[in-house]
């Protein structure tokens, strides 16, 4: 079974058993203003996911099978939407 590692600024920030689970790791580095386009546009961010043959291959420091470039749209689509607090000044 494949294993995925999420990278941000060259550092591992999380992992998962599938691509969707690995994309969720980007919640750890969510920009304060929520602007994933700007955050990902920074050349230093270089968001990407490495796919390994298996978790064991990852632990054995095997070479990744694939490097998946991550876009702002991929991150935004993967992360759960936070509920919007009701505005007390607007009628329901």
Biopython code that builds the backbone (N, CA, C, O; Angstrom):
import numpy as np
from Bio.PDB.StructureBuilder import StructureBuilder

atoms = [
    (1, "UNK", "N", (0.840, -1.173, 0.000)),
    (1, "UNK", "CA", (0.000, 0.000, 0.000)),
    (1, "UNK", "C", (0.891, 1.244, 0.000)),
    (1, "UNK", "O", (1.876, 1.297, 0.737)),
    (2, "UNK", "N", (0.560, 2.225, -0.804)),
    (2, "UNK", "CA", (1.363, 3.442, -0.933)),
    (2, "UNK", "C", (1.342, 4.261, 0.358)),
    (2, "UNK", "O", (0.461, 4.106, 1.203)),
    (3, "UNK", "N", (2.334, 5.128, 0.481)),
    (3, "UNK", "CA", (2.457, 6.034, 1.618)),
    (3, "UNK", "C", (2.849, 7.393, 1.071)),
    (3, "UNK", "O", (3.665, 7.484, 0.154)),
    (4, "UNK", "N", (2.267, 8.460, 1.630)),
    (4, "UNK", "CA", (2.469, 9.812, 1.129)),
    (4, "UNK", "C", (2.998, 10.723, 2.232)),
    (4, "UNK", "O", (2.515, 10.680, 3.364)),
    (5, "UNK", "N", (3.999, 11.554, 1.899)),
    (5, "UNK", "CA", (4.547, 12.523, 2.848)),
    (5, "UNK", "C", (4.363, 13.931, 2.281)),
    (5, "UNK", "O", (4.755, 14.204, 1.147)),
    (6, "UNK", "N", (3.762, 14.827, 3.078)),
    (6, "UNK", "CA", (3.537, 16.213, 2.673)),
    (6, "UNK", "C", (4.720, 17.075, 3.103)),
    (6, "UNK", "O", (5.193, 16.978, 4.236)),
    (7, "UNK", "N", (5.194, 17.923, 2.182)),
    (7, "UNK", "CA", (6.325, 18.810, 2.456)),
    (7, "UNK", "C", (5.915, 20.263, 2.271)),
    (7, "UNK", "O", (5.125, 20.594, 1.387)),
    (8, "UNK", "N", (6.467, 21.125, 3.122)),
    (8, "UNK", "CA", (6.248, 22.577, 3.066)),
    (8, "UNK", "C", (7.566, 23.211, 3.458)),
    (8, "UNK", "O", (8.101, 22.885, 4.518)),
    (9, "UNK", "N", (8.106, 24.098, 2.653)),
    (9, "UNK", "CA", (9.410, 24.711, 2.896)),
    (9, "UNK", "C", (10.484, 23.642, 3.104)),
    (9, "UNK", "O", (11.405, 23.823, 3.899)),
    (10, "UNK", "N", (10.355, 22.535, 2.385)),
    (10, "UNK", "CA", (11.345, 21.471, 2.448)),
    (10, "UNK", "C", (11.256, 20.571, 3.670)),
    (10, "UNK", "O", (12.058, 19.649, 3.815)),
    (11, "UNK", "N", (10.303, 20.819, 4.541)),
    (11, "UNK", "CA", (10.148, 20.033, 5.771)),
    (11, "UNK", "C", (8.894, 19.177, 5.703)),
    (11, "UNK", "O", (7.867, 19.606, 5.176)),
    (12, "UNK", "N", (8.983, 17.973, 6.234)),
    (12, "UNK", "CA", (7.811, 17.125, 6.325)),
    (12, "UNK", "C", (6.846, 17.683, 7.363)),
    (12, "UNK", "O", (7.240, 17.963, 8.495)),
    (13, "UNK", "N", (5.584, 17.844, 6.979)),
    (13, "UNK", "CA", (4.591, 18.393, 7.905)),
    (13, "UNK", "C", (3.504, 17.379, 8.241)),
    (13, "UNK", "O", (2.647, 17.642, 9.084)),
    (14, "UNK", "N", (3.536, 16.240, 7.597)),
    (14, "UNK", "CA", (2.542, 15.212, 7.859)),
    (14, "UNK", "C", (2.583, 14.154, 6.785)),
    (14, "UNK", "O", (3.365, 14.238, 5.838)),
    (15, "UNK", "N", (1.742, 13.165, 6.940)),
    (15, "UNK", "CA", (1.733, 12.068, 5.987)),
    (15, "UNK", "C", (0.370, 11.410, 5.975)),
    (15, "UNK", "O", (-0.538, 11.816, 6.700)),
    (16, "UNK", "N", (0.237, 10.395, 5.148)),
    (16, "UNK", "CA", (-1.023, 9.686, 5.081)),
    (16, "UNK", "C", (-0.946, 8.466, 4.205)),
    (16, "UNK", "O", (0.014, 8.264, 3.461)),
    (17, "UNK", "N", (-1.973, 7.661, 4.308)),
    (17, "UNK", "CA", (-2.067, 6.450, 3.518)),
    (17, "UNK", "C", (-2.615, 6.684, 2.125)),
    (17, "UNK", "O", (-2.573, 5.798, 1.271)),
    (18, "UNK", "N", (-3.140, 7.908, 1.896)),
    (18, "UNK", "CA", (-3.586, 8.272, 0.556)),
    (18, "UNK", "C", (-3.363, 9.766, 0.359)),
    (18, "UNK", "O", (-3.023, 10.487, 1.297)),
    (19, "UNK", "N", (-3.558, 10.213, -0.864)),
    (19, "UNK", "CA", (-3.277, 11.608, -1.203)),
    (19, "UNK", "C", (-4.148, 12.562, -0.396)),
    (19, "UNK", "O", (-3.654, 13.572, 0.106)),
    (20, "UNK", "N", (-5.430, 12.257, -0.264)),
    (20, "UNK", "CA", (-6.345, 13.126, 0.471)),
    (20, "UNK", "C", (-5.890, 13.293, 1.927)),
    (20, "UNK", "O", (-5.888, 14.405, 2.454)),
    (21, "UNK", "N", (-5.515, 12.216, 2.555)),
    (21, "UNK", "CA", (-5.059, 12.277, 3.945)),
    (21, "UNK", "C", (-3.780, 13.106, 4.068)),
    (21, "UNK", "O", (-3.624, 13.869, 5.022)),
    (22, "UNK", "N", (-2.877, 12.961, 3.118)),
    (22, "UNK", "CA", (-1.636, 13.742, 3.145)),
    (22, "UNK", "C", (-1.918, 15.230, 2.940)),
    (22, "UNK", "O", (-1.263, 16.071, 3.555)),
    (23, "UNK", "N", (-2.880, 15.561, 2.087)),
    (23, "UNK", "CA", (-3.227, 16.969, 1.865)),
    (23, "UNK", "C", (-3.770, 17.627, 3.134)),
    (23, "UNK", "O", (-3.604, 18.832, 3.325)),
    (24, "UNK", "N", (-4.404, 16.860, 3.985)),
    (24, "UNK", "CA", (-4.927, 17.406, 5.244)),
    (24, "UNK", "C", (-3.817, 17.936, 6.143)),
    (24, "UNK", "O", (-4.072, 18.774, 7.008)),
    (25, "UNK", "N", (-2.599, 17.463, 5.953)),
    (25, "UNK", "CA", (-1.466, 17.926, 6.757)),
    (25, "UNK", "C", (-1.221, 19.419, 6.582)),
    (25, "UNK", "O", (-0.642, 20.061, 7.458)),
    (26, "UNK", "N", (-1.656, 19.974, 5.456)),
    (26, "UNK", "CA", (-1.424, 21.400, 5.216)),
    (26, "UNK", "C", (-2.213, 22.296, 6.175)),
    (26, "UNK", "O", (-1.953, 23.497, 6.248)),
    (27, "UNK", "N", (-3.163, 21.734, 6.901)),
    (27, "UNK", "CA", (-3.873, 22.523, 7.913)),
    (27, "UNK", "C", (-2.907, 23.004, 8.992)),
    (27, "UNK", "O", (-3.176, 24.006, 9.655)),
    (28, "UNK", "N", (-1.794, 22.309, 9.177)),
    (28, "UNK", "CA", (-0.793, 22.692, 10.183)),
    (28, "UNK", "C", (-0.061, 23.973, 9.811)),
    (28, "UNK", "O", (0.512, 24.630, 10.680)),
    (29, "UNK", "N", (-0.072, 24.333, 8.540)),
    (29, "UNK", "CA", (0.659, 25.523, 8.093)),
    (29, "UNK", "C", (-0.278, 26.544, 7.435)),
    (29, "UNK", "O", (0.163, 27.387, 6.654)),
    (30, "UNK", "N", (-1.554, 26.458, 7.754)),
    (30, "UNK", "CA", (-2.545, 27.350, 7.141)),
    (30, "UNK", "C", (-2.163, 28.804, 7.389)),
    (30, "UNK", "O", (-1.909, 29.196, 8.528)),
    (31, "UNK", "N", (-2.122, 29.614, 6.314)),
    (31, "UNK", "CA", (-1.783, 31.028, 6.485)),
    (31, "UNK", "C", (-2.860, 31.733, 7.318)),
    (31, "UNK", "O", (-4.046, 31.418, 7.218)),
    (32, "UNK", "N", (-2.425, 32.683, 8.136)),
    (32, "UNK", "CA", (-3.355, 33.405, 9.012)),
    (32, "UNK", "C", (-4.479, 34.068, 8.232)),
    (32, "UNK", "O", (-5.621, 34.102, 8.689)),
    (33, "UNK", "N", (-4.153, 34.600, 7.048)),
    (33, "UNK", "CA", (-5.176, 35.278, 6.255)),
    (33, "UNK", "C", (-5.963, 34.314, 5.373)),
    (33, "UNK", "O", (-6.886, 34.731, 4.674)),
    (34, "UNK", "N", (-5.609, 33.029, 5.399)),
    (34, "UNK", "CA", (-6.318, 32.031, 4.613)),
    (34, "UNK", "C", (-6.018, 32.061, 3.124)),
    (34, "UNK", "O", (-6.659, 31.349, 2.351)),
    (35, "UNK", "N", (-5.053, 32.874, 2.711)),
    (35, "UNK", "CA", (-4.739, 33.030, 1.287)),
    (35, "UNK", "C", (-3.720, 31.971, 0.847)),
    (35, "UNK", "O", (-2.511, 32.199, 0.879)),
    (36, "UNK", "N", (-4.238, 30.816, 0.440)),
    (36, "UNK", "CA", (-3.357, 29.734, -0.005)),
    (36, "UNK", "C", (-2.637, 30.095, -1.298)),
    (36, "UNK", "O", (-1.506, 29.659, -1.514)),
    (37, "UNK", "N", (-3.274, 30.886, -2.161)),
    (37, "UNK", "CA", (-2.621, 31.273, -3.420)),
    (37, "UNK", "C", (-1.317, 32.009, -3.132)),
    (37, "UNK", "O", (-0.280, 31.686, -3.712)),
    (38, "UNK", "N", (-1.364, 32.990, -2.244)),
    (38, "UNK", "CA", (-0.161, 33.755, -1.905)),
    (38, "UNK", "C", (0.861, 32.882, -1.179)),
    (38, "UNK", "O", (2.058, 32.962, -1.455)),
    (39, "UNK", "N", (0.392, 32.055, -0.261)),
    (39, "UNK", "CA", (1.309, 31.207, 0.503)),
    (39, "UNK", "C", (2.043, 30.223, -0.406)),
    (39, "UNK", "O", (3.243, 30.000, -0.251)),
    (40, "UNK", "N", (1.323, 29.646, -1.341)),
    (40, "UNK", "CA", (1.934, 28.674, -2.250)),
    (40, "UNK", "C", (2.797, 29.338, -3.311)),
    (40, "UNK", "O", (3.702, 28.707, -3.857)),
    (41, "UNK", "N", (2.525, 30.615, -3.611)),
    (41, "UNK", "CA", (3.298, 31.333, -4.628)),
    (41, "UNK", "C", (4.713, 31.639, -4.153)),
    (41, "UNK", "O", (5.610, 31.873, -4.963)),
    (42, "UNK", "N", (4.909, 31.637, -2.839)),
    (42, "UNK", "CA", (6.247, 31.860, -2.311)),
    (42, "UNK", "C", (7.139, 30.722, -2.794)),
    (42, "UNK", "O", (6.845, 29.550, -2.560)),
    (43, "UNK", "N", (8.208, 31.070, -3.457)),
    (43, "UNK", "CA", (9.118, 30.048, -3.981)),
    (43, "UNK", "C", (9.665, 29.127, -2.906)),
    (43, "UNK", "O", (9.952, 27.960, -3.172)),
    (44, "UNK", "N", (9.810, 29.640, -1.701)),
    (44, "UNK", "CA", (10.353, 28.829, -0.611)),
    (44, "UNK", "C", (9.358, 27.784, -0.129)),
    (44, "UNK", "O", (9.768, 26.746, 0.391)),
    (45, "UNK", "N", (8.064, 28.029, -0.287)),
    (45, "UNK", "CA", (7.047, 27.094, 0.219)),
    (45, "UNK", "C", (7.155, 25.745, -0.488)),
    (45, "UNK", "O", (7.193, 24.699, 0.160)),
    (46, "UNK", "N", (7.204, 25.776, -1.799)),
    (46, "UNK", "CA", (7.356, 24.581, -2.620)),
    (46, "UNK", "C", (6.540, 23.400, -2.087)),
    (46, "UNK", "O", (7.112, 22.354, -1.779)),
    (47, "UNK", "N", (5.212, 23.545, -1.972)),
    (47, "UNK", "CA", (4.406, 22.444, -1.450)),
    (47, "UNK", "C", (4.416, 21.259, -2.409)),
    (47, "UNK", "O", (4.208, 21.407, -3.614)),
    (48, "UNK", "N", (4.660, 20.093, -1.850)),
    (48, "UNK", "CA", (4.671, 18.888, -2.672)),
    (48, "UNK", "C", (4.435, 17.672, -1.784)),
    (48, "UNK", "O", (4.616, 17.720, -0.567)),
    (49, "UNK", "N", (4.039, 16.618, -2.407)),
    (49, "UNK", "CA", (3.815, 15.359, -1.703)),
    (49, "UNK", "C", (4.665, 14.294, -2.372)),
    (49, "UNK", "O", (4.682, 14.168, -3.596)),
    (50, "UNK", "N", (5.360, 13.540, -1.561)),
    (50, "UNK", "CA", (6.173, 12.437, -2.057)),
    (50, "UNK", "C", (5.397, 11.139, -1.873)),
    (50, "UNK", "O", (4.869, 10.865, -0.795)),
    (51, "UNK", "N", (5.336, 10.346, -2.933)),
    (51, "UNK", "CA", (4.651, 9.049, -2.853)),
    (51, "UNK", "C", (5.692, 7.943, -2.803)),
    (51, "UNK", "O", (6.591, 7.869, -3.641)),
    (52, "UNK", "N", (5.547, 7.087, -1.800)),
    (52, "UNK", "CA", (6.432, 5.940, -1.612)),
    (52, "UNK", "C", (5.664, 4.651, -1.870)),
    (52, "UNK", "O", (4.435, 4.618, -1.796)),
    (53, "UNK", "N", (6.389, 3.617, -2.166)),
    (53, "UNK", "CA", (5.789, 2.308, -2.429)),
    (53, "UNK", "C", (4.977, 1.847, -1.231)),
    (53, "UNK", "O", (3.899, 1.275, -1.390)),
    (54, "UNK", "N", (5.497, 2.097, -0.018)),
    (54, "UNK", "CA", (4.833, 1.656, 1.206)),
    (54, "UNK", "C", (5.407, 2.436, 2.382)),
    (54, "UNK", "O", (6.406, 3.143, 2.243)),
    (55, "UNK", "N", (4.772, 2.302, 3.532)),
    (55, "UNK", "CA", (5.284, 2.921, 4.743)),
    (55, "UNK", "C", (6.661, 2.351, 5.077)),
    (55, "UNK", "O", (7.553, 3.079, 5.513)),
    (56, "UNK", "N", (6.824, 1.067, 4.872)),
    (56, "UNK", "CA", (8.113, 0.431, 5.138)),
    (56, "UNK", "C", (9.209, 1.008, 4.243)),
    (56, "UNK", "O", (10.333, 1.224, 4.697)),
    (57, "UNK", "N", (8.886, 1.258, 2.980)),
    (57, "UNK", "CA", (9.863, 1.860, 2.066)),
    (57, "UNK", "C", (10.246, 3.254, 2.549)),
    (57, "UNK", "O", (11.415, 3.634, 2.488)),
    (58, "UNK", "N", (9.278, 4.007, 3.023)),
    (58, "UNK", "CA", (9.549, 5.333, 3.588)),
    (58, "UNK", "C", (10.492, 5.216, 4.782)),
    (58, "UNK", "O", (11.478, 5.946, 4.877)),
    (59, "UNK", "N", (10.183, 4.291, 5.694)),
    (59, "UNK", "CA", (11.028, 4.105, 6.880)),
    (59, "UNK", "C", (12.437, 3.651, 6.517)),
    (59, "UNK", "O", (13.402, 3.976, 7.210)),
    (60, "UNK", "N", (12.546, 2.901, 5.429)),
    (60, "UNK", "CA", (13.855, 2.414, 4.976)),
    (60, "UNK", "C", (14.614, 3.443, 4.148)),
    (60, "UNK", "O", (15.668, 3.140, 3.588)),
    (61, "UNK", "N", (14.075, 4.670, 4.068)),
    (61, "UNK", "CA", (14.694, 5.759, 3.296)),
    (61, "UNK", "C", (14.831, 5.433, 1.815)),
    (61, "UNK", "O", (15.782, 5.860, 1.159)),
    (62, "UNK", "N", (13.872, 4.673, 1.295)),
    (62, "UNK", "CA", (13.859, 4.385, -0.143)),
    (62, "UNK", "C", (13.530, 5.668, -0.901)),
    (62, "UNK", "O", (12.934, 6.594, -0.350)),
    (63, "UNK", "N", (13.919, 5.707, -2.155)),
    (63, "UNK", "CA", (13.568, 6.853, -2.999)),
    (63, "UNK", "C", (12.066, 6.859, -3.231)),
    (63, "UNK", "O", (11.433, 5.809, -3.334)),
    (64, "UNK", "N", (11.508, 8.062, -3.312)),
    (64, "UNK", "CA", (10.084, 8.168, -3.604)),
    (64, "UNK", "C", (9.815, 7.709, -5.032)),
    (64, "UNK", "O", (10.681, 7.793, -5.903)),
    (65, "UNK", "N", (8.601, 7.224, -5.253)),
    (65, "UNK", "CA", (8.196, 6.807, -6.599)),
    (65, "UNK", "C", (7.776, 7.992, -7.445)),
    (65, "UNK", "O", (7.887, 7.973, -8.671)),
    (66, "UNK", "N", (7.285, 9.033, -6.765)),
    (66, "UNK", "CA", (6.721, 10.168, -7.482)),
    (66, "UNK", "C", (6.737, 11.392, -6.573)),
    (66, "UNK", "O", (6.581, 11.279, -5.357)),
    (67, "UNK", "N", (6.927, 12.561, -7.178)),
    (67, "UNK", "CA", (6.767, 13.832, -6.482)),
    (67, "UNK", "C", (5.568, 14.526, -7.092)),
    (67, "UNK", "O", (5.526, 14.778, -8.296)),
    (68, "UNK", "N", (4.585, 14.836, -6.243)),
    (68, "UNK", "CA", (3.343, 15.441, -6.697)),
    (68, "UNK", "C", (3.354, 16.916, -6.312)),
    (68, "UNK", "O", (3.303, 17.236, -5.125)),
    (69, "UNK", "N", (3.420, 17.829, -7.293)),
    (69, "UNK", "CA", (3.336, 19.256, -6.973)),
    (69, "UNK", "C", (1.947, 19.559, -6.418)),
    (69, "UNK", "O", (0.942, 19.102, -6.962)),
    (70, "UNK", "N", (1.895, 20.323, -5.344)),
    (70, "UNK", "CA", (0.624, 20.650, -4.697)),
    (70, "UNK", "C", (0.276, 22.097, -5.007)),
    (70, "UNK", "O", (1.109, 22.992, -4.870)),
    (71, "UNK", "N", (-0.953, 22.313, -5.422)),
    (71, "UNK", "CA", (-1.420, 23.665, -5.733)),
    (71, "UNK", "C", (-2.302, 24.186, -4.598)),
    (71, "UNK", "O", (-2.787, 23.424, -3.762)),
    (72, "UNK", "N", (-2.493, 25.489, -4.594)),
    (72, "UNK", "CA", (-3.376, 26.109, -3.613)),
    (72, "UNK", "C", (-4.787, 25.537, -3.723)),
    (72, "UNK", "O", (-5.452, 25.324, -2.710)),
    (73, "UNK", "N", (-5.239, 25.291, -4.937)),
    (73, "UNK", "CA", (-6.578, 24.739, -5.143)),
    (73, "UNK", "C", (-6.702, 23.337, -4.544)),
    (73, "UNK", "O", (-7.739, 22.996, -3.975)),
    (74, "UNK", "N", (-5.661, 22.533, -4.667)),
    (74, "UNK", "CA", (-5.690, 21.191, -4.086)),
    (74, "UNK", "C", (-5.816, 21.265, -2.571)),
    (74, "UNK", "O", (-6.585, 20.515, -1.970)),
    (75, "UNK", "N", (-5.063, 22.169, -1.958)),
    (75, "UNK", "CA", (-5.107, 22.307, -0.500)),
    (75, "UNK", "C", (-6.474, 22.811, -0.066)),
    (75, "UNK", "O", (-7.082, 22.246, 0.843)),
    (76, "UNK", "N", (-6.959, 23.860, -0.701)),
    (76, "UNK", "CA", (-8.242, 24.444, -0.324)),
    (76, "UNK", "C", (-9.368, 23.427, -0.456)),
    (76, "UNK", "O", (-10.265, 23.386, 0.386)),
    (77, "UNK", "N", (-9.331, 22.611, -1.495)),
    (77, "UNK", "CA", (-10.372, 21.613, -1.697)),
    (77, "UNK", "C", (-10.288, 20.493, -0.660)),
    (77, "UNK", "O", (-11.310, 19.916, -0.287)),
    (78, "UNK", "N", (-9.089, 20.187, -0.197)),
    (78, "UNK", "CA", (-8.905, 19.079, 0.739)),
    (78, "UNK", "C", (-9.238, 19.446, 2.174)),
    (78, "UNK", "O", (-9.729, 18.611, 2.934)),
    (79, "UNK", "N", (-8.975, 20.689, 2.547)),
    (79, "UNK", "CA", (-9.178, 21.071, 3.939)),
    (79, "UNK", "C", (-10.652, 21.287, 4.236)),
    (79, "UNK", "O", (-11.386, 21.853, 3.427)),
    (80, "UNK", "N", (-11.073, 20.830, 5.403)),
    (80, "UNK", "CA", (-12.482, 21.038, 5.769)),
    (80, "UNK", "C", (-12.777, 22.522, 5.904)),
    (80, "UNK", "O", (-11.935, 23.309, 6.337)),
    (81, "UNK", "N", (-13.965, 22.873, 5.533)),
    (81, "UNK", "CA", (-14.393, 24.268, 5.657)),
    (81, "UNK", "C", (-14.731, 24.536, 7.112)),
    (81, "UNK", "O", (-15.433, 23.748, 7.745)),
    (82, "UNK", "N", (-14.237, 25.640, 7.643)),
    (82, "UNK", "CA", (-14.592, 25.993, 9.016)),
    (82, "UNK", "C", (-15.963, 26.653, 8.978)),
    (82, "UNK", "O", (-16.254, 27.447, 8.084)),
    (83, "UNK", "N", (-16.791, 26.325, 9.941)),
    (83, "UNK", "CA", (-18.130, 26.920, 9.937)),
    (83, "UNK", "C", (-18.048, 28.423, 10.136)),
    (83, "UNK", "O", (-17.188, 28.916, 10.865)),
    (84, "UNK", "N", (-18.937, 29.138, 9.492)),
    (84, "UNK", "CA", (-18.984, 30.579, 9.598)),
    (84, "UNK", "C", (-19.864, 30.926, 10.801)),
    (84, "UNK", "O", (-21.002, 30.467, 10.902)),
    (85, "UNK", "N", (-19.332, 31.731, 11.697)),
    (85, "UNK", "CA", (-20.098, 32.141, 12.867)),
    (85, "UNK", "C", (-21.216, 33.053, 12.419)),
    (85, "UNK", "O", (-21.020, 33.899, 11.546)),
    (86, "UNK", "N", (-22.396, 32.888, 13.011)),
    (86, "UNK", "CA", (-23.499, 33.762, 12.619)),
    (86, "UNK", "C", (-23.221, 35.197, 13.011)),
    (86, "UNK", "O", (-22.612, 35.464, 14.047)),
    (87, "UNK", "N", (-23.666, 36.108, 12.184)),
    (87, "UNK", "CA", (-23.491, 37.527, 12.441)),
    (87, "UNK", "C", (-24.684, 37.984, 13.310)),
    (87, "UNK", "O", (-25.827, 37.934, 12.856)),
    (88, "UNK", "N", (-24.425, 38.426, 14.549)),
    (88, "UNK", "CA", (-25.530, 38.808, 15.434)),
    (88, "UNK", "C", (-26.266, 40.046, 14.941)),
    (88, "UNK", "O", (-27.382, 40.306, 15.393)),
    (89, "UNK", "N", (-25.681, 40.819, 14.030)),
    (89, "UNK", "CA", (-26.330, 42.022, 13.520)),
    (89, "UNK", "C", (-27.272, 41.746, 12.356)),
    (89, "UNK", "O", (-28.014, 42.632, 11.934)),
    (90, "UNK", "N", (-27.247, 40.515, 11.833)),
    (90, "UNK", "CA", (-28.110, 40.169, 10.704)),
    (90, "UNK", "C", (-29.227, 39.255, 11.192)),
    (90, "UNK", "O", (-28.976, 38.345, 11.983)),
    (91, "UNK", "N", (-30.450, 39.480, 10.736)),
    (91, "UNK", "CA", (-31.536, 38.580, 11.109)),
    (91, "UNK", "C", (-31.339, 37.215, 10.475)),
    (91, "UNK", "O", (-30.801, 37.103, 9.373)),
    (92, "UNK", "N", (-31.769, 36.198, 11.163)),
    (92, "UNK", "CA", (-31.608, 34.822, 10.664)),
    (92, "UNK", "C", (-32.553, 34.498, 9.545)),
    (92, "UNK", "O", (-32.535, 33.382, 9.025)),
]
sb = StructureBuilder()
sb.init_structure("model")
sb.init_model(0)
sb.init_chain("A")
sb.init_seg("    ")
for serial, (resi, resn, name, xyz) in enumerate(atoms, 1):
    if name == "N":
        sb.init_residue(resn, " ", resi, " ")
    sb.init_atom(name, np.array(xyz, "f"), 0.0, 1.0, " ", f" {name:<3s}", serial, name[0])
structure = sb.get_structure()
